[in-house]
Amino acid sequence: MLINISNHSLSEWDDNQVRNAKHLFCSITDIEFPIVDPEGDEAYIKNLCEKYADLIRRKLSLSKDAGNAVHVMGEFTFAFKLVALLKSEGIKCVASTSKRNSVLTDEGKLSSFNFVRFREY
C-alpha cells in the first residue's frame, strides 16, 4: 500500500504516476494533507506529526500488500518531521520526482510537471 499525504490527491495524479505506484505498492490511498498553520511553533508541528503518524499506523495495520510506503510531499517542516518520525519506526517514505517544463508567454511563465519516479527519503 502507498499512502499519499500530499497537496495532490490521487484524482490529480497522471496515469503514469498511478501505474508506477500500483506496480510498486499494489494499492494507493489518500490521507488529506493538513493545512499547516504558519504561526505554529515546533511543538505544534510535533503534535500534528504525531496525529498523522497515528492515522498512518492504523491504515498500514490494515494493509495486505507485500510492500508499504508513505508518499509525503508538502509544507517542508511538517513533511521533514513526519518523515523523520515514520523512518524512526521503520516505515518507508517516498517522494515523487518530476520534470518541469516551462514556457514563457506574454502573461508570464507557464510550468507543467511530468512525473518521473518515486524516490525513497
VENSUL-V978849 format. One record per residue. N is the residue number from 1. RES is the residue in three letters. PSI is psi in degrees with one decimal (999 if undefined). Layout:
[[N,RES,PSI] [N,RES,PSI]]
This chain:
[[1,MET,136.0] [2,LEU,120.7] [3,ILE,121.2] [4,ASN,115.0] [5,ILE,94.2] [6,SER,174.6] [7,ASN,1.8] [8,HIS,104.8] [9,SER,165.2] [10,LEU,-32.7] [11,SER,-17.1] [12,GLU,-7.1] [13,TRP,147.0] [14,ASP,165.1] [15,ASP,-38.4] [16,ASN,-42.9] [17,GLN,-42.0] [18,VAL,-46.7] [19,ARG,-45.8] [20,ASN,-44.5] [21,ALA,-43.6] [22,LYS,-36.2] [23,HIS,-43.3] [24,LEU,-34.9] [25,PHE,1.4] [26,CYS,-62.9] [27,SER,160.2] [28,ILE,140.5] [29,THR,153.2] [30,ASP,144.7] [31,ILE,122.8] [32,GLU,132.4] [33,PHE,136.1] [34,PRO,155.6] [35,ILE,113.0] [36,VAL,119.1] [37,ASP,118.9] [38,PRO,-17.3] [39,GLU,-10.7] [40,GLY,141.9] [41,ASP,-172.3] [42,GLU,-36.8] [43,ALA,-38.0] [44,TYR,-47.2] [45,ILE,-43.3] [46,LYS,-46.9] [47,ASN,-41.3] [48,LEU,-42.1] [49,CYS,-40.1] [50,GLU,-38.6] [51,LYS,-45.8] [52,TYR,-35.4] [53,ALA,-37.9] [54,ASP,-44.5] [55,LEU,-42.9] [56,ILE,-46.6] [57,ARG,-42.6] [58,ARG,-44.7] [59,LYS,-44.4] [60,LEU,-31.9] [61,SER,-20.3] [62,LEU,-8.3] [63,SER,135.5] [64,LYS,3.4] [65,ASP,152.7] [66,ALA,-38.8] [67,GLY,137.6] [68,ASN,151.1] [69,ALA,166.9] [70,VAL,125.4] [71,HIS,112.1] [72,VAL,117.3] [73,MET,128.6] [74,GLY,-153.2] [75,GLU,127.3] [76,PHE,-46.1] [77,THR,-38.6] [78,PHE,-49.0] [79,ALA,-45.3] [80,PHE,-49.4] [81,LYS,-39.1] [82,LEU,-45.1] [83,VAL,-44.1] [84,ALA,-43.6] [85,LEU,-47.9] [86,LEU,-43.0] [87,LYS,-34.6] [88,SER,-19.4] [89,GLU,7.7] [90,GLY,16.2] [91,ILE,123.0] [92,LYS,134.8] [93,CYS,140.5] [94,VAL,157.2] [95,ALA,158.8] [96,SER,140.4] [97,THR,153.8] [98,SER,160.7] [99,LYS,132.2] [100,ARG,130.4] [101,ASN,115.7] [102,SER,142.4] [103,VAL,131.1] [104,LEU,129.7] [105,THR,176.5] [106,ASP,-27.3] [107,GLU,-8.7] [108,GLY,-159.9] [109,LYS,130.3] [110,LEU,129.2] [111,SER,143.1] [112,SER,154.2] [113,PHE,131.8] [114,ASN,121.9] [115,PHE,139.8] [116,VAL,-56.1] [117,ARG,169.8] [118,PHE,139.1] [119,ARG,133.4] [120,GLU,140.5] [121,TYR,999]]
